[in-house]
Amino acid sequence: MKLKLGRVVLGGIVGTLAITFLMYVGGPMMGLPRMDVAAMLGGMLGGWGMGMAMHILNGTVIFPLIFAYVLYAKLPGSPHLKGILWGLILWVLAQIVVMPMMGAGLFGLRMGGMMPAVGSLLGHIVYGALLGWIAGHAEAEKLGRTATA
C-alpha cells in the first residue's frame, strides 16, 4: 500500500497539533507536568522560537516522511496501529537520546520522576495514532472496499 504525500503531511500536522496541545494544555489539566518541548529544544538551538520550529518541522515533515517511506510497509497491523508503533519508537528515542542530550536525564528523570515520561508516552501514542490513521485511512478504506466487492 502506497501512501499519498498530502495525507502523510496532513497526518503529521494533526498529530503535531495534538501532541503539542497535550504537552502544553491537556497534560497539565490531567495532573501531568507541563512539557515545554520548545524551550527544551530551544536551549540547544538558540531560543524558544527555534525550538518550536524544530518541533513543528520534525512532527509535520521529517517524522511523517520516515514513517511513510521507510517504515510503513514494514510495520504490522492497521494504519493507526502502524502509527502507534512509530509513536512508540519516537518516544523511546526521545527518552534515551534526546532527553539526556537536553540535560533531563534518561527518561527525563531529572525533570521530576517518571510522570514526564508517562505524559510523553501518551502524547507520542496520540501523535502516532493520528498520523497513521490519517495517512493510511484512504488506502485502507479502498482496500476494504475492493476486498468485499
N, C-alpha and C positions, 0 to 999 in steps of 0.2 A: 504494500500500500504506500503510495507516494503522497506526501502532504503538500498542500498549497502554501507557498511562502506568505501570502497575505494572512491566512488563518493562523499560521505559526506565529507571526509577529503580533497579530491581534491577541492570541492566547498569551503571549509574553506581556503585552500591555495590561491586559485584565489581571493576570496573575501578579504582576508587579504592583499594580494599584492595590490589590487585595493584601499582599504581604506587607506593603508599606502602611496601609491602614491598620493592620493588626499590630505592627510594631509601635506605631505612634499613638493609636487611639484604642483599638479593640482589646489588646493585651492588658493595658492598664485598667480598663473597665472590668476585666475578669480577675483582677488582682495580680497579674503578671507585671514584672518590671517593664518600664518603657525602654525600648531598644532604639537608640538613635544611631542607626547604621550610617547615616550621612556624616555625623560627627566622628564616628569611629574611622570610617574610610578617609574622611577629610583630614584627620590627623596625619595620615601618610601622604595625602595628595595636595595639601595646601589650603584647606578650609572646607567648611560645611557644603558650600555650593559645588565644589569639585567632588566631594564625597557623594552627594546626591546624584550628580551627573553620572558618576561611575556606577552607582547602584541602578539607575534607570537604564543605562547602556547595557549592563550585564543582564538585567532582567527582561528587557524588551527585545534585544537583538542577539547578543552573544550566546546566552544560555539556551534560548529557543532554537537557534540555528544548530548548535551542538546536539540538542535533543532530536531535532527533525532529521538532520543529515548524517549523524554519526550513530545515534543510539536507538532511534525509534524502531527500526526493523529488528534490532537485536533484543529488545526488552520484551518480556512476556506480557500477555493479557490484553485487556481492552485499552483504548486510547487513554482514558483517565487513569487506569492503573499504571500504564507506562509512565504517565506524567508524575504520579505519586512516587514511583520508583526513582525517577530523575530528581524529584524534590528531595528524597531521602539521600541520594548521592550528594547533591549540593549541600545538604545540611551537614553530612559527615565531613565533607571537605572544609566547610566553613568552620566547624568546631575543632578540627585537628590541624588546619593550616592557617586560615585567616584570623581566627580569634587569637591564637598565640602571637601572630605577627603584629597584631594591634595592641599587644600587651595585656589582653584579657585572660590569658592562660588557656590551657586545654579545656574545651567545652565551656569557656567563659567563666571558669570557677573563681577568678579574681574579681568578677562583677557581682558577686553576691550569691554564690551557691549554684545549684542546678536549675533554679527557676528560669533564668535567662535562656539556658539551653532548651528547656521544655517549651518555652514560648517560641523560640526559633524553630524548633521541630514542627510545632503546629503551623507556623507561618509557611515553612517550606512545603509541608504536605498540601496546604491550600493552594500555594503557588503552582505546584506540580500538577495537582488535580485539574485546576482551571486551564493551565497550558495544554495538557494532554487532551482534555475534553474538547476544548475549542479547536485546537489544531487538527485533531483526528476525527471529530464528530461527523463532518460531511462525508468523508471516505467510509467510515464505519457504517453510516446510515445507508450509503449507496451499496455497500457490500451486503448489508442485511436485506435490502430490497431485492437484489439480484439472486440471493440465495433462496428467497421464498417465492420468487416469480416462476 
